[in-house]
Amino acid sequence: MRLLRMSNNTLANEVLLSVENTLRSSPFDFQGARIITGQDEGAYGWITINYLLNNFVQDSSVLNLLPNFRKVETSGALDLGGASTQITFVSNEDIESQDNSLHFRLYGKNYNVYTHSFLCYGKDQALRQQLVKNLPSTENSTIFDPCFNSGYRRNSSISELYSSPCVSEYSTLDGPINFEIKGTGNYHLCKANVQSIFNRTHCPYSQCSFNGVFQPVLQGKFGAFSAFYFVMDFLKLTQEKATLDEVKERIQQHCSRPWDEVKTEFPKIKVKYLSEYCFSGAYIITLLELGYGFNADNWKDISFLGKISGSDAGWTLGYMLNLTNMIPAELPPSPPLSHGVYVGLMVFFSIFLVFIMLTCWLGHRKPRCLQKGII
Ligand SMILES: Nc1ccn([C@@H]2O[C@H](COP(=O)(O)OP(=O)(O)OP(=O)(O)O)[C@@H](O)[C@H]2O)c(=O)n1
């Protein structure tokens, strides 16, 4: 919707109006439809996964005294959509760019959060950028693309290719109107093509991810969801903790398989998704490694998450939690003593009272001989 608004604002408004009309006639308490910002998308994704992972349940002074008390850290959020991708995590460093800085107070604790949304770096738009950047200058009607399995063919057109604002600046009237994309299935060539859409030559801050965007040093664990999960799940890389090299090896193997073989093995998967897993694998590795700076050491900090406790990982739950005030800024008032400590103190004081009464009684009691009048 953010892309559509850029290329055709009237059409974007028409879509919103249509959504509003439909939802207004539903039994829900509909309060309006709007296009959220990339920053919101990052923030709400971060809230969702940390809420579902129970990371906001923080220490109270009593809990702190417990021997097995775990100081809960939040998890960073990595979201890959079709049009944009978001990275969000708590950072102890100075966030040099205001646009990337968020402050939350949740359950009585402050969080300084870094977030950035890269529009045009979702999986579908990145594929488009990669194709455009590597279009041969000749007027060939066939494009050989290493990011598709060999034997794969797809028809496209110049107008379709350049229809997105992510690539319209590269638009050229040269070349054929219609062309055919033919896969050659080569992971290393594909990765080289994908790298060409990441600009790491300029950085106006002390450190950047790519395209001149500030990013502090990566901190803590990360949950990667949406297309990060769909792709890694297809490649069977979400359960086992594979090393970065093993992950690359698996993607390389997949890219080198002939398209016919892939299609026969997975007849139930949509052709659009299936045909793009080679590109998607190479893109995810490049985005995480070259873009965000993950490496062989901190790769283990990334968990690929589809559902958490039965709920989808994504920005929508976080948006709803925020809207309905489900995560209060302050901790709910808790009793000064826990139940266990209260019961323990009651038992102790009861025994103490009985002991005092017994001592008094023994101290004031007359000896038996006095009672009988014998000195
Ligand atoms: N089983 C699936 C489902 C989706 N996808 C891909 O995952 C990406 C993200 O899909 P979706 O969650 O529908 O994202 P969008 O809503 O399009 O993302 P955005 O937030 O960027 O608009 C898309 O490229 C889609 O083709 C996939 O590879 N396999």
The ligand as an SDF file (V2000), in Angstrom:
LIG
                    3D

 29 30  0  0  0  0  0  0  0  0999 V2000
    4.2220  -19.8090    1.7230 N   0  0  0  0  0  0  0  0  0  0  0  0
    4.6970  -18.6280    1.3210 C   0  0  0  0  0  0  0  0  0  0  0  0
    3.9490  -17.4550    1.5430 C   0  0  0  0  0  0  0  0  0  0  0  0
    4.4890  -16.2430    1.0920 C   0  0  0  0  0  0  0  0  0  0  0  0
    5.6840  -16.2270    0.4590 N   0  0  0  0  0  0  0  0  0  0  0  0
    6.2870  -14.9490    0.0260 C   0  0  0  0  0  0  0  0  0  0  0  0
    6.5630  -14.1990    1.1780 O   0  0  0  0  0  0  0  0  0  0  0  0
    6.5660  -12.8240    0.8630 C   0  0  0  0  0  0  0  0  0  0  0  0
    5.8080  -12.0730    1.9170 C   0  0  0  0  0  0  0  0  0  0  0  0
    4.4840  -12.3850    1.8140 O   0  0  0  0  0  0  0  0  0  0  0  0
    3.3920  -11.6270    2.6790 P   0  0  0  0  0  0  0  0  0  0  0  0
    3.5470  -11.9950    4.1010 O   0  0  0  0  0  0  0  0  0  0  0  0
    2.0780  -11.8610    2.0260 O   0  0  0  0  0  0  0  0  0  0  0  0
    3.9250  -10.1520    2.5880 O   0  0  0  0  0  0  0  0  0  0  0  0
    3.2930   -8.8180    2.1220 P   0  0  0  0  0  0  0  0  0  0  0  0
    2.0830   -8.5440    2.9080 O   0  0  0  0  0  0  0  0  0  0  0  0
    3.2420   -8.7820    0.6470 O   0  0  0  0  0  0  0  0  0  0  0  0
    4.5070   -7.8980    2.6260 O   0  0  0  0  0  0  0  0  0  0  0  0
    4.6180   -6.3500    2.8230 P   0  0  0  0  0  0  0  0  0  0  0  0
    4.4900   -6.1690    4.3170 O   0  0  0  0  0  0  0  0  0  0  0  0
    5.9820   -6.0120    2.3840 O   0  0  0  0  0  0  0  0  0  0  0  0
    3.5370   -5.7140    2.0350 O   0  0  0  0  0  0  0  0  0  0  0  0
    6.0170  -12.6860   -0.5430 C   0  0  0  0  0  0  0  0  0  0  0  0
    7.1230  -12.4570   -1.3850 O   0  0  0  0  0  0  0  0  0  0  0  0
    5.4180  -14.0450   -0.8280 C   0  0  0  0  0  0  0  0  0  0  0  0
    5.5630  -14.3810   -2.1860 O   0  0  0  0  0  0  0  0  0  0  0  0
    6.4130  -17.3920    0.2750 C   0  0  0  0  0  0  0  0  0  0  0  0
    7.4980  -17.3540   -0.2750 O   0  0  0  0  0  0  0  0  0  0  0  0
    5.8930  -18.5850    0.7020 N   0  0  0  0  0  0  0  0  0  0  0  0
  1  2  1  0
  2  3  1  0
  2 29  2  0
  3  4  2  0
  4  5  1  0
  5  6  1  0
  5 27  1  0
  6  7  1  0
  6 25  1  0
  7  8  1  0
  8  9  1  0
  8 23  1  0
  9 10  1  0
 10 11  1  0
 11 12  2  0
 11 13  1  0
 11 14  1  0
 14 15  1  0
 15 16  2  0
 15 17  1  0
 15 18  1  0
 18 19  1  0
 19 20  2  0
 19 21  1  0
 19 22  1  0
 23 24  1  0
 23 25  1  0
 25 26  1  0
 27 28  2  0
 27 29  1  0
M  END
$$$$
